[in-house]
Every structure is written in C-alpha cells, then in structure tokens.
Amino acid sequence: MNIALLLNQQDAEQFMSRHPMKGIRIIADGVDTFTYLERQHIPYQRLSRFMDLKRTKAELAKAFSISEQFVNQPAVSKILKQKIDYRFPIHQALKYFLLDIVRSKNIVERILNIYHPTVIYASDTLYEPLLQKTHNQEFSLLRQVLIGRAKQRNISITLLIFQRYHHYLELKTLFVKNIVEAIINGIRSVTYTRSSIRDSKKTTPTVLISASLHMLINMIPLIHRFKKKWAFVPVGKLSVSQQQTFKKANMSFINLNTINRSLSLSDFSSSIFLTTHVFLRFLFLPKKIKEKFFERKLNISLWQMIGPYLAYCTSVFINELTKNYRFISRHYRQQPFNFILASNNMDPFNTALMFFAKRKNIPYTLMIHDAQGNTFCDFFFEETDTLFVWGNFQKRIMEKDFPRLNCVVTGHPDFDSYIYKAKKGNSTRKSLMDKKEISILILSAYNPFIQFPNQEILFDVFRELNQLKTRNIRVTLKSHPSENHSQLVTLTQPMVNYPLRWSQKDTNQLINQHDIIIAQSTSAGIRTILVHKPLIYLNIHDFRDYEPYATSKAALGVYSLDELIPAINSFISNPNMLTKYQDSFIQDFCYKLDGKSSQRIMEYISAKISCC
C-alpha cells in the first residue's frame, strides 16, 4: 500500500481529487484530518501509534550523545566559540532536534515495514519553513526522513505541487513586513539614546529578576518591603496590562518586546555579519564530519536535506543570543545590577544573561520554571549552578542526577501565594452521588519528549467519556499555553453526547468550579492537589510518569482508556479518597506553604549581595 505524506488538509483534499483510487494511506498535518478516520487514512496526530514509547529514553540518550560529540568537534567548535562560547546552548537545542530525527527514523521504518509501499507521494514544501503558521518542524523532519529512507530502499518518490496562491501572498507580505520593521528599527536605533530604565547614580544594590510572570507578580508585595534596601528590575515579554501592573507598583521594568528598538545600527550589522559567517561555515563543514554524525551514526543520508536547515537554525539562535547579550550590556551600562535571579528556562535571553553574568562576575541563582524539573531537569547553565527548588522532592531528584548542582529549598512563590490566600478545606463533599451533573475539567500538556501533538489522546478521551452512561456530565478542556485546541473541540462536539467546551479562563478558577480534574503532565495538577480536588493523572502516551502525582498516590493513575471510567466512578463515590496522600505530597513537594517562600528567596539574595 502506497503512502502520501501531505502538508495539510488542503493538500489532502486536492490529492484525493487527483488520486481517487484506493490503496493509498494519507498522512496529513492539521486537526481536520480526523475526518479521514473513516477512510482508514493516518492523521498526522495519530502517528504516535508507530512510536515505541519504551525506547524514548534510549532515543534521547542517542541524540544527546551525537549532539555533544558534534559541537565539540574541532571544526564545529571553532565555528561556535566566538566572543561567547555558543557550544552549550547550541547543544541544548540540537539534542532535541536530533531526537526528532531519531524518532522520525524509527517511525518511518515501522510505516515502511507495515505497508511496503512502492510509491511515496509527498508535498513539495520548499518555501514552507518561512511560514510558521502552515509549517510544522516535526512534520518537515518526518517528510525528509521518509524521503531519505525511501531513496535508500529504491522506492519511487513523487513530489506534488499544490496550488497555494494565498500562501505566496502571505510569504510576500511576510517579506515586506520584515523589511519595513528592519527600516523602522534602524531609524529608532539611530535616535535611541536612553532605555526605559532611568540612569541611576545611586549606590543601592540592584536585583535583576527574569522569571515567569506569575512569579514576578506574586513577588510584588515582597519587593515593596525590600525596595528601600534594593532596587528591583523585572524582565519579561510584557503585555500592556502587565506593564500597567508594574507601573502601578512604581517599578521600573525591562520589556523584551522592545529589544530591537534599543539596539544600534552597529549592533544589527555586527549581528548579521556573525550569523552569516556561522551559516556559511556550517554549510561548508568537512565532508567526513557530515558523514560521521549525520549518516553513519543515524544510518541515513540526511545532510543534503537537514544541513542547510541546521545551519539556518544555528545561525538564527546565535543571532538571538547576540542581540540579547548586546541588549543586556546596554542596560547594564545605564543601571548596573548586583545580582541576577533568573528562570532555569534557558531561552535565548536567559542564556545570554548567564553569559553576561559569568563575564562580569555577577552572582546569579536560577529558579525552576513552571513544570520543568519536576521529575527531570537538564535546564541550567552549568552543573555547579545554584537552583531554587520548590520542595525536598525536587532536591532529591536533581541532586541524584546532578550531584554538583546546589539545590536550595524555598517553596514556590506562585503556589505558596495561591494556597496561602485560599480557604482551607476547600475540599469537597463526602460524595458526588447526589449531583445531577458531574463537571469534569481536562488539563492538557505539551510534553517535549513526545514528538507529535497531543490531539490524538484528547480525541480518544472525549470519545471514551461517552461511555459514562450512569451520570450526566459536562466537560471543559483547558489547553496548555503552547497549544490551542478550540478547533479540536468544535470538531469533536457532534461526536459526543455531552456538553464539551474549550476554555481560556484562569486555571485556578476552573479547578475550583469543577468536580473532577483530569490532568496530563502539567504543573497545573499541583494546583488541584493543593485544594484537595479529585485528580486523575492521565498518561496513556509515554513510558514513564513525568509528574509524581500517581506514584505518590495523590492522584489516580490512568494508563489506558479502559481505566478512565472506573477512575471517575471511584471519585464519584468517594471524592476524598486520596486526601491523606495529597497532604503528604504537598508537604514533600511544596515545602511549608506558609506564604514566605518569596521571603526565603530574598533572604538568600541578601546574603549573597552582602558577601560581594
């Protein structure tokens, strides 16, 4: 049976009109492909059926090893070691890129072995990487790997060109927009003389805080208590309303949305020169290195396809690091900071911030960013860093894997503030049996260890909830911030016999409004446990729990669809069945919850500043 790997729903529709014959399995991106289920095609979201989840850890280890060896090769190292040593951040990004390749290769092998195609049809996506709205990096890698393996097996390949006139118009609009923005930013940079932060001649120690917005906002009351002693400068991509929050608190801040406006023409020109230099040198790496790392180790000829893309991604990432480093330098000249408190989410800004701190000998400490580091953590700048952790649980996990990492238990300002303000005993009724309607909230997660979107699992869960015949239910889906499932809900509603909606309301509010919570690997599950709500930990897509909710008995673990309805019925009968285990979880995972976690963080910073 032949295979057609198509970019999206539109391409699939055009392909089916051209090739109405049977015997072709279509793989297409886009949530609308659920409509192809009845025709026995393979929606892109359902490719996880071809994944060997037990091999996830081995696949990551292989990608990690190849990436680490590649960036430390003398020829590659020479490219990446500029004024700033870019090897570590490039390695952090490259290992997940290679993981996608390794996993795509395994998926492709299983597809080819199952269907034994003689012809592979594929969308020609030459310009699509420039259009992020219509292109998925993982899908592109899968397409490239499938074509590469097909060539090795001498399978015929037919590239298809579809009509996308509106895409060409979008591409043209995008190009013009970028040119106009570059001109405007260039003019701004010439006239730009001062940043949004006032020049300061004070000797007051300054603390730069680059953390999640939840943490920043929860720290505002405590910052007011210490503002006579220190000056605080929060950093983030702030919306207009968030900027008003800090302005009302009479706090200066750095808005990362305006980074391009504060850079000079020399900053832009030197950054362009550097990234062009890196891009070209990557393309012309010695052939033996390309073969060693992208052909022999992966056993697939991919360099001709992924080489330019890898060079492009590397140069763009370095460009972002360089711009952020220059941005930080400008602010430092205008208002030097004595301490840095940063998220351990090593995005380009935080990575540049750590580079700057090292070069200027500025003390810094990292905080766990949201769900990262719950049961795994490789997000830090150096293995000797100091990391603020929520509770003793994270401290045990991280010090086991990274014994040189200095973990300081402080509690979590966000969760601490949340529970400290909440009414105790917000817990519930002895039974939900007398309720006419049971409200169920599903909290989805985007797991970086799972290559493909989460829609397959949610779709199957929605259908499985149809089997709950004994109760009237209503279901709400709250998506992870990196996902949008509104279209999925719209398409699924006609297929289920209960009210289903997608909500963007505050997570805490939704948890309090629902009877039973179903959570995937998301830190929002902790909020459920904090208020002693019935929690089901849904993990039917991976070989291990990335959150310890079920293993600590603070939630019922569901590892197959058959277990979902019995778990819900158990909570309907006794919603408080796990309360004592939730108490133990909170004590181990969230520390004291006394409303003083931010204060403990500030006391640590005070001691560090006093020493310097």
N, C-alpha and C positions, 0 to 999 in steps of 0.2 A: 504494500500500500504506500503510495507516494505521500510526500509531506509538502505543505505550503506554509512557510513562515512569513507572516504578513505584519505590517506595522500597526494597523489599527482596524477599527470596524469598517471604515470607509473602504480601505483596500480589500478587506474580506468580501464586502458586498460586490465590488467590481470584479473580484476574482471569481466569485460564484456565478456571476452573469456570463463571464467568459468561458468558464470551465464547469458547466452544469453536471458533468459526468460524476459518477460515484467513484469511490476508491481513492479519494484524496483526503488526508487528515489536515485540517486547517489549524494552525497555531496563530493566534492574533492577539495583540495587545488591546486594552480598553475594556471597561466593565460591561459594555453592551454585549460582549461575546458570550455572556451567559445564555443568550438566546440560541446559541449554537449547540447547547447541550443535547437538545432533542435530535440533532442531526449527527451526533456522535463525533463532533469535532473536539479539538482540545483548546479550550480557552487558555490564554496565557497564564491567567491566575491559577489554573489547575495543573501547571507543570510540576508543582511540588509532589505530585503523585510519583514522579520519576526520580525523586531525590532519595538518597539513602541517608536518613537522618542520623543513623548510628555512626556515620563517617564524618559528621560535621567537625568534630574536634580534630580528627586527623587531617581533614582538608585545610582547616585553619592553620594547623602546625606546619603543613607543607608550604602554604602561602607565606607564612611568617618567615620560614627558613629561606625561601627563594628571595624574598624581598630584602632581608637583612644582608645576605651574601651579595646581592646585586648592587645595593647602594654603597657597599664597602669595597667593591672592585676598584682598583686604582684609577682606571679610565673614567668610571662613573663618579667616584669620589672627587676627582679633580674638577668635574663639572659642578658638583653640588657644594663644594667647600669654597665659598666666596668670602666676602667680609663677614657674612654669617654662615655658619655651618648648617646647611639645609638637609643634611642626611637623615636626621632623626624624624622631623616632620614628614619628609617625603616617604620614609619607611613606614610611618604610621598610616599614611593614606594608601601607599602602594600595596600593602599586605592585604587590605580588603578588596582592592581592585583585582589582585591575583586570586583571592578567594573566589570571587565571582567567576573568573576564568576557569579555575579548577573545578568548581561546582557545575558550571555550564558544560564543561567537557564530559563530566560523569553523566549528566542528564542527557546530553546528545548521544552518548554511547548507548544508553538504555533505550532511547527512542529508536535509534537505527537498528538495534538488535531485535526490537519488538516488531517493527513494521517492515523492515527490509525494503526500503524504497529504492526505486530505480531512477527516480527524478526528484530533485529538490527545487521547489519554486520559492523565490524569496523577493521581498520588496527591495527595490533599489533605493537605498536611504543615504545617498551620497552627501546631501546637504542637511540632513535632519538633525545632526548633533547641535546645530546652531539654533534649533527651535526647541527649547526645553519643554514647552507645553505639549509638543507632539512626539517627543522622543524620550525613551527610557534607556538609561545607560546599560542596565542589566539585559534588556531585550536586545540592544545592539550587540553586546558581547555574545549573547546566545546565538544570534544570527551569524556572527563572524566565526564562532567556533563550529557551528553546524556546517557552514560552507567549507571551512578548513578540513574538517573530518571527511566530508563528502568527497573532496578532491583526493584525499589520501585513499579512499575506498573506490575511486573511479566511478562515483555516482554522478550522473548528469545534473548540471545546475542550470536553471533558467531564471535570470534576473528579470523582474517585472517592473515596468514603469507605469505608474498610475497618474491620473490627472489630479494635480493639486495646485490649481491656479491660485486659490486663496492662500496656500502656503507660500508660494513665490511672492505674493503681495505682502504677506506677513514678514518674510525674510527681508524684502526691500525696505519695509517700514522699520524693522529692527535695525538694519544697517544705517539708515538715515538718522534714526533716533540716537544711536551710539555716536555718530559723527557730531550731531548737534550738541549732545551732552558734553563731549570732549572739548568742543569750542567754548561752550559756556563755562565749564570748569577751568579751562585755561585762562579766560578773561577774569574769572573770580580770583584765581590764584595770584594773578598779577596785582590786583587791587587789595588782596587779602593781607592785612597787616597784623591783625590780632585775632586770637581764638575766642571762643565763647567764655573762656575762663579768664578772669582778670589777672594781670600781673600781680604777683604778691611779693612784697618785701618783708613780710612777717617771718618770724623765726618759728612760728607754730608748726609742729610736725604735721605732714600731710599724708593721709592714707588713701591710696587709690583702690577702689573696690570694683572689680569686674566679676559680677556674679549673675545668677538668674534674677529676673525682675521680681519674682516672688520674694527672694531673699532680700533684695535691695529695699523693697517697700516695707517688709517686716522689720528691717533694721532701722527705719527712720526714727521711731521713738527713742531708741537707744543712742542713735547718732546725736540726737538733740542733747542727751545727757552728757555726752563727751565733747560737744562742739567747742566748748571753751578751752578744752585741752588740746584737741586735734582739729585739723581741717579734713573733711571727707570729700572725696570726689568720686561719685558713682560713674560707671561707664556702661553703656549698652546701646542697642538699637532701639531708641525710644519713640513711641508714637506721640502724637500731640497731647493726648490725655495723660500719658505717663510723664511727659515733660512738665505738664501743669502740676502733677503731684509733687515733683521735686521743687518747682518754683514756689509753690505754696509753703513748702517747708524751708524756704530761703536757702536752698542748697544749690551750689554750682554743680554742673554735671558735664560729661562728655558724651555727645550724641554721635554714635558711629555711623548714622545715616548721612552725616555731612562730611565724611572723611575726605572725599575728593575735592571738596571746596576749600579745604585748608592746606592743600599741597601746592607747592610752587611748580612752575614750568620745568625747572631743573629736576625736581622730584619725578615728574611724569616722564621726562626724556630719559633720565638715567634708569628708571624702572623698565621702560620699553626696551632700552638697549640691553639690559641684563636678561630679560625674558626672551628676547630674540636670540641672544647669544646661547642661552641654555637650550632653547628649542632646536636650533641648528646643530649644536654639538651632540644632542641626544639622537638626532636622526642619523648622524654620521659616526655612531659608535662602531668600534671594530666588529667585523662580522662574527668572529669567534665568540665574542661576548653575547651577541644576539642569539647565536645558535645554542650556546651553553645554557642560558637562562630561559629562553622562550621557545626552544624547540626540543632540546634533549630532556630537560627537567620536566617539561609539561607534555612531552611526546606529541607535539602538534606544531605545525608550521604556522605561526601566528604573527611574526614580527612585521611582515608586509602590511598586515591589516591593523594591528594594535600599536605598532611602533609610532606612527605619526600621532595617534590619539594619546598615547602615553607621554610623548614629548610635549604635546599641547597641554595636557592636564598638569604635568610637572611645571611647565613654564608659567601657566596661569596661577598655580598655587604659590610659586615663588614670587610672582608679581604681587599677589595679595599680601604675602608676608612682608615684602619690601615696602609696600605702601603703608601698611600698618606700623612698621618699625619707624619710618620717617614721620608718620603722624604722631606717634608716641614721643619721639625725640623733640618735636616742636612744642608739644605741651610741657614736656619736662623742662625745656629752657625757660618757659614762661612761668611755670609753677612747679618746682621740683617736688617730688614725693619721696617720703622716707620709708614707706612700707607699701607692699602690694598684697592685696587679698584677692585671689582670682579663682574662678571656676576651674575645675580639672578637665573641663570640656576643651580639648586642645584644638580649637578652631584657629584660623589664621591670626586673629587679633591676640588671643591669649598666648599663642605660641610666640608671636613677635614680642609680646610683653615679657615673657620669660627670658627670651634672648637679651632684651634690653636690661632686665634686672641683673642678669649674670654679668654683663659687660660693665654695668655701673655699680656693681656690688650692693644692690638694693635688696634688703631681706624681703622674702615673699613666702606666702603659705597658700596652699590650694584647698578648695572645698569641693566635696563631691557634688557634681551637677546632676540634680534630679535622680533618675533611676540608675545612672552609671555607678558601678561599684557596689551594687547590692550583693551579688554573688560572684562578680568578676570585676577586675579593674586593671586595665593597662593604659589608662588615660592619666599620665602625669608627664612632667618634663624630664626629670631624672629620677633614678631609683632611690636617691638619697633625699628626695623632697619631703617636706612636712605636709601632711594631709589631714584636714579636719574631717572626722567621720561622725556619723550620726550616733552610733552605739557600739557596744562591745562586739556585736555580731560582725560588723564590717571590719573592725580592728583584727579579729581572729582570722578572718578570711584573707585579708590583704597581707598581713604580716607572715602568713604561711607561704604565700606565693612570692612576696617581695619583702624579705626579712630586713632589707636596708631602708625600707620606707618607714618614716616616722609618723605613726598614726596617733592623733590626739583626739580623744572622745569629747565632743562638745554638746551633742544633740543637734537637731535640725531646726534652724530658726523658723522655717515655714511650718513644719508640723508642730513645733513647740507652741507657736503663736496660735495655731488652729485649735489645738486641744485645750490650751490654757483658757481660751475665750469660750469654748464650747461648754454646754451644760453637761455635767456628769450624769451618767445614767440615761443618756440619750438613746440608749438601747431600747428595747422594744417590748413587745408583748410576749406573753408566755406561749402564745400560739397564733398562727395566721389562718387557722382553720375557719374562723368565723368571718373572714373577709370575703366580700362578694367578688372582689377583683384583686389579683396579685400584681403588683408593679415590679418589673424586672429591668435593671439597668445593666447594659453591657459596656464595659470599658475596654476599648481595643488598644493594641500596642503595635508599634513597628519595631520588629526585632532585627538588629543589624546582622545577626547570624543567619537569618532566613532570607534567601535571595529575593524571593518573589513577593508581591503584595499580599496583604492579609485577607483579601476579599473572599477567597475560596472558603476559608474557615468560617467567616461570619455568615456567608450564604448558607452553608450547611447547618450552622447553629440555628439560624432563623427557621429553616425547614424542620429541624428536629423539634423545635418548640411547638410546632403544630400537633405533636403527639401528646401534649399535656391536655388531655381531654377532660379531666375532672375539675379544672379550675378555669375561670375567666382570667385572662392575663392581658396586660399591655406592656409593650417592650420599647425601651428607649436605647438608642446607640449613641454613645459619646466617643468620638474618634480621638485617636492620638493627635497632638498638634501637627505632626508631619503628614497626616492623612486626611482625606476628605471623602466620606462615604455617602454623601447625600444622594448621588445618583444610584448607588447600590440599593439604598433603602427604597427609593422610588420604584426601581425595577422589581424589587422583591415583594413589596406590599401586596400586589394582586395574587401572589402565590401563597400567602399565609392567611389564616382565618382569625387573626387578632390585630389590634391597632399597633402599628410599628412606625416609629418616628426617629429622626436624626436630630440631635440637639447640640447646640454650641454654648449652652448655659454653663455657669460656673460648676466645676466638678463637685465641690463640697455641697453645693445646694442640691445637685441632682442626687447625690448619695443619700442625703437626709430625706429626700422626697420619695425614695423607692424602698421596697420591702426586701428584695434580694438583689445582690450585686454579683455579676459575673465579670471577672477581670482576667485579662491576659497578663503578660509580663510587663506590668506598668507600676510605677510607684504610687499611682492613684489607689492601688489596692491597700496600701498602708493607711490611707485616709479612711477607708472602710473599716479597717480593724480598729483604728483609734476611737471610733464611735460605736464599736461593738455591733456592727451590722452583719447579717449573714453573708458570707463571702464564698463564692465558688471560684477556684483558680483553674482556668481553662488552659490546658496545654496538650493539644492534640496535633501539634505541628513540630515538636522538637524532641530531642532525645534526653534532655535534662531540664530541670526547673531553674530558670534564671532568677526567680524570686522564691524565697523560702516559705511562702505562705502555707502551702500544703504540707511540706516536710516538717514544719513546726506545729502543725495541727491548728493553725489559726484560720484555716480555710479548708473546705472540702476540695480535694484534687479531682479533676475530671480529665481523663487521658484518652477517652474515646467518646464518640457521640452517644453510645448506648448508656453511658454513665450519667449523662446530663439530667434527664428527667428524674431518676431516683434521687439525685443530689438535691434537686429543687423540692421534691416531695418531703425529703428529710427535714429541710429547713421550714417548710410549711407546718409540719408537725411540731417542730421544736426549734424556733429561730435562735434560741440562746444556747444551743448545744455545745458551742465552741468557745463560750465566753471566757472560761478559765484559761484556756490555751492562748486566747488573744491577749489576756493580761500578761502572761509570761513573755509572749512575743514582743509586746510593747516595751516591757522592761529591758529586754535584751537588745532590741533593735533600735529603740528610740531614746534610750537613756532616761533621764529624770522627768522630762516633760513638766518642768517647773516654771516655764516662762523665762528662763535665764540662760538659754543656750547662746543667744547673741552676746550676753554679758560675758560668758566664758570666753567667747571668741575675742572680744575686746580686751579682756584681761591678758590674754596670751600676746596680742599685738602690743599692748602697753609694755609688757616685759621685754619684748624684742626691740622696741624702739629705745627703751631705756638703756639697753646693752650697747646700742650702736653709737 
